[in-house]
Amino acid sequence: MSEKKAVEALISGRVQGVCFRMETERAAEKLNLTGWVKNLPDGRVHALFEGKPEQVDAVLRWCEQGPPMARVDEVIVTQAPVTGAYDGFDIRY
């Protein structure tokens, strides 16, 4: 049985209006992760990733750079419970 990991990430910087959510969804799907990503009213992006630990770590490394137009200042990561509640990876509004 393969181990799973879940984390929440709060990403700050110039991360809204630069396709961050769409590119995060693309990166997560490429890594077979489940969860979601959404913009917050304060200008940050909030995401939850669930999957194999090495894939979760890979998407977090991606989040530190983001898409070309983004400027990531900080990524705060917290552990989350693994729930298996997500069928795929979605953008939330």
C-alpha positions, 0 to 999 in steps of 0.5 A: 500500500502506497503512503499518501501525504496531504498539505495546504499551501499559502502562496504570496507575492504576485500570484493573482492575475498571472494564471497561477491557479490554472498552471497549479492545476496543470502541474498537480494533474501532471503529478497525479495529485488531487485537491484544489487551488483558489485565490484569497481576497488578500491576494494570496493563493491557497491550495491543498495537495494530496497524493504520493509524498514525492509528487506533493514535494514536487508540486511544492517546489513548483509553487516556489517558482510558479508560472513565468509571470508570477513572483513568489515571495513566500510559500507557507506549508502546513500538514493536512489530514489525508482524506481521499475525498477528492476525485481530481484537482480543481480550481475553486472560486 
